[in-house]
Amino acid sequence: MNDDAATWSARAREASRRGRWTEAEAAWREVLRRVPDATTCLELGTVLRRQRRADEAAVAFAEAVRLAPESATAHAELGAVHFERGEYADAVVAFRAAIRLRPDFARAYATLGLALERRGDYPGAEAVLREALRLRPADEAVRANLARVLKRQRRPHEAETLYRAPEGRVNPLELGRVLFEEKRWDEAVEALAAYRDAVRLDPGTAEAHARMARLFARRRRYREAAAAYREALRVRSADADLRHQLGVVLERQGAFDDAIAAFREVARQRPGDRRVTAALAALFRRQGDWAAEAEVYREAATVHPDDAELHAGYGLAVGALADYAAATEAFRTAVRLAPDEPDYRFELAVALGRDGRHAEAEAVLREAIALRPESVRFRGNLALSLGRQGRHAEAEAAYRDALVIKPASATLHRGLGVALYWQSRHDEAEAEFREAVRLDPAYARAHADLGELFEEQGQLEEAEASYRTAARLNPRSLRALAALASICATLDRHAEAEAFCRAALAVEPASARAHFTLWDALEGQKKYPELEEAARVVIRLKPDHADAHARLGRALSGQGRLGEAVVACRRAVALGPDVDRFRDELERALRATAPEGR
């Protein structure tokens, strides 16, 4: 391997060690470009599996087999990815090839047994698993899988015997599980009682409690798993790993406060522990406690000040609190520590954009794109940033560049439609919005965009249909509800307009458009008491709202409360002395109160 390839290989291994799989993948691809050998293909395939990209991993492992057909490991890895994809026949072929090349390959025997079991070939699975157990007599996982295959062949007593076999260590936990599944309750209770006695006599058997807990957790019996972990901790109270696992099962059963307490104790024992930092941060994020999440990352970053991921996590948390200045600073630190990581630049650009600093965001996004030119997300956000600066022609070009990479993106077609709309190219904008909803019929925002376009062009029937679709897809779409109210009011369908207004105000009580339309709808139905209340609602929100006082005057006049109407109209004129219609309202109110004949 040349020096350049060795450098990329070291970078890939370091990224893998830190769990940064995207970076590791890119590095292994660089190695592969320089040294196209089976070992590199295997490393790349492993990283792809970590990212749950089994299809691409299969290609990498198949290439490893082609380059090194005598490599048992390559065949076994290909078999494993076939197994993950549910391609059990192909998995069987690959594992058999691995065993042919290495007859003592215990792991290949074990996974081949699982593949045969999935195909319903229980006798074949049994034979293979027995060979795996012969090679690894202490492998409890193989023993458990063989026991399961025996039980599926209705031979539970043989499964029990397997756990009692002299060549294997008697495992009270597994034996108890078999007895439970056979509904031999007395014997199972006896086995577990003996197990607990062993724990009391030998504190070192706390590990057995932990194994029982892991078994319960795998079977999603989290309450029992938590109890078992607590028993283990009673013996080994300082075991941070056990306490971490306790936190995991507590979280999974929804006992979030107890989980947080467990993870905090681990953090006390191991300040800056990355696993517990991630667990605590995820818990607080799930609860919407962004401040607590930010504090977790801040504390961890004081222990590991050179860890870019911790600074980035802090940036995301404070960004969720709308502290964009702090988020910007955190992401700048992450970028400084990991200048080749484009995701940190992207998040920095997002924070800058949300802080209204779109020109700076644009510059950072261009840097991110230079590092990862194939990223549709980066290019889409660059287009968005350009649009927010009013540079719609450039935004159009950026969207088109992104669509070259991902032509079937509904989001990008909608963004392109917006850029075209702002250039008054309405026919082209309509075509892009239609393409967006064709690609994603449930895309409420694109339906609303179509509605707005039609509404501005006076095509109210088409606008209403589009807005109704948007509201059906997203019943809390303020934009769609308020627009539907306005269209219905324009068409003198005041009762419908009122209903849409009230729905819009339930989403956003301060929506000006919904309030104005509601006034029109109520007045159109001559519902003056309701109009009075609607006007007073706005006055309570904003006492100096001149339009609300003017509309209150009309509501009072409609109820015959002419003196009060005059007072309301005078207040409107005082707040808006240059508005002619307020003066007209006041004159009408005064005429109505004047004695007849005067």
ZIQUIKA-V469689 format. One record per helix or strand of 2 or more residues. SS is the DSSP state (2 for helix, 1 for strand). FROM is the first residue (numbers start at 1). LEN is the number of residues. Records with the same first field share a line. If there is no record, write none. Layout:
SS: FROM-LEN + FROM-LEN
//
This chain:
2: 3-15 + 21-14 + 38-13 + 54-14 + 72-13 + 88-14 + 106-13 + 122-14 + 140-13 + 156-9 + 172-10 + 185-17 + 203-16 + 222-14 + 240-13 + 256-14 + 274-13 + 290-14 + 308-13 + 324-14 + 342-13 + 358-14 + 376-13 + 392-14 + 410-12 + 426-14 + 444-13 + 460-14 + 478-13 + 494-14 + 512-13 + 528-14 + 546-13 + 562-14 + 580-14
//
